[in-house]
Amino acid sequence: MKNTIINTLILLILCVAMVFSTLGCSSKTENPSSSSSTIENTSSADDEITTEDDDVSSDDSDSEADEWDDTLENLTDEPIEDEYIEELTVLNAKAPVTKEFLGINGVHMMFEYLKDDAGSGTRDLTEEQINTHADRIQEMGVTIVRSIFSSSTAWNGKTQSFDWNSENFKGFIKSCKLYQDRGIDLAVSPGLWSLSGVFVGQDGNDLETPNPSQLAGHGIVFRPCMNNKYELDEDALRESMQNYRNFMTECVKQFAANGIHNIKYFMAFTEVNQAIRGAIAKPNGEDNTQTFKIRHYPELAPVFGAAITTLDESLKDVGMRDKYKIVAPCDNWGGDFEIEDPEAYSYLIRYCLENLSEEVDIIGTHRNYAMGNDFSDDIYYDFPVMALGSTREVTTNANKPMWLDEYGVSLNRTSAASPEERRVFQKNPVKGVAFGSMVNSVMNMGVDNCIIWQIDNQQWPNNSNGYEFDNGMQVGNGYLPSPLESMTPYPAWYSFSMISKYVSRGEVYECTVGFGVYMSCIKRTDGEWTIVVTNHNVDDVNAKIMLEKSVDGKTFYRHRYTTDFVPTPSATIIGVDAVAKNVTTGFYDTLPGFSVSVYTTVKD
């Protein structure tokens, strides 16, 4: 009898278990979604977006996916109900357009510890300001910083020799270490910022203390290599190149002796295509506009070629060629062709590919910046492709990486603006949206690195007023103000920093785009995914964000920049405000007007 009762109980328990199993009982709970917008995952076959169950067991899935702040906006299982949904697709089933993207990086000069006699100590940063500022650049995820390094940093005009123990050279080394300690590599000018000094000579060679931020190098050129009829003095050029070779061989040895190993790239040479136009007097009343367009490339090319070859040989002389990459020509050829010319790419890029392919490792170039009449103009995605798309095609065919060696977003009227007007432009929050569209463009175009001019406003030593300088402070393009002026970032910095931090380095996959809605995507070297979506429309847009190939149940965390974001002195990078769990091939979201959204699998 006892056995009969036990058997009956076992049968009842089994029956109850079968009933619950049939009903599909689940322990999953939904968090209430925010009223501001909705990120959704859907398993609807009609929408071709799928999700995975919470019990997905995979090395690529997020074991901590259920651990998030309940106040965050959460995914739903229903598509957004709207007559029109903007569909954007990551083409990750195809080969990446860039296999080794180096990130969204920027210009910051190694000026922290250089002498500023003109400021008489009133324009010097404190050690706390220097370190806080460097920390912010590190927190942005920037991995490469570009800077001036001029031979004048070590030149002593009184002794007519280089002094590698000078205060300024030691100051430059100290700045390099500041960023080396933060894991940031440097791309610097190799003693000469441009080549204008090769043509006009250096009146400052006899100065006892040359300005270390001067763009042309002291101690290299003592007499002009070309007259105002563009006739080359070959003996003078040969003499200058020998001086240059001697300087660079000693220079890289000094870097090594001082423990500097984060200088990995030499930028040769900044906007070099303007070297003659800017340095040689216009003969016979030549029209300046015509000079700007022609730039006398046939006369410039052999001098440029000699300088590149000398740089290459100097590194080989000391057995350090493998430690440095030469990036060239670093030109700005905005005035050479009509912007719409699809066949255009610069004369000096052509010269590098045809004559200096062994010496030049990376093609660096830019063609103005992405510019509109207002940051709200929806041109910041189209401009880079229109201006530089053919260049990317040419460098790809030549199997050369291509860097945008200085780039950014600007306004057509900026070049004629006063420093006061430039400061107003910097405070425009819509600049952050234009920045997002530009980043989407350059990533989809397949460039290998994008260096933003510039990360911050900086005090140039011994500089004063004029053009973009206000009491020696370069203003107008920076996203962070100098700590001398404020610790509160400009609004667009929050877009820049959010993108640069989570994009990082990796393989870039091309994405489809919509009407004023743009997307780019990277699979980072650490295996994490980041998708950047910009809505350059004034109105909200409902979007279906899809991946062509499954990402195996990843959790994406959303960070969002909008134009009503309020900057604070803490300069905290925008945090997570929504989560899409267990994504395989996509999710839905509502994109506010004038916004940038970053969806990343990186969990902070």
Beta strands, then each sheet from edge to edge (+ up, - down):
strand 1: 73-74
strand 2: 86-90
strand 3: 98-101
strand 4: 104-107
strand 5: 144-147
strand 6: 155-156
strand 7: 161-162
strand 8: 185-188
strand 9: 263-267
strand 10: 325-332
strand 11: 362-366
strand 12: 370-372
strand 13: 402-407
strand 14: 409-411
strand 15: 449-452
strand 16: 458-459
strand 17: 469-470
strand 18: 473-474
strand 19: 506-509
strand 20: 517-524
strand 21: 529-535
strand 22: 541-547
strand 23: 554-562
strand 24: 576-583
strand 25: 586-591
strand 26: 595-600
sheet 1: 1+ 24+ 23- 26+ 21- 20+ 19- 3+
sheet 2: 2+ 22+ 25-
sheet 3: 4+ 5+ 8+ 9+ 10+ 11+ 13+ 15+ 4+
sheet 4: 6+ 7-
sheet 5: 12+ 14+
sheet 6: 16+ 18- 17+
end
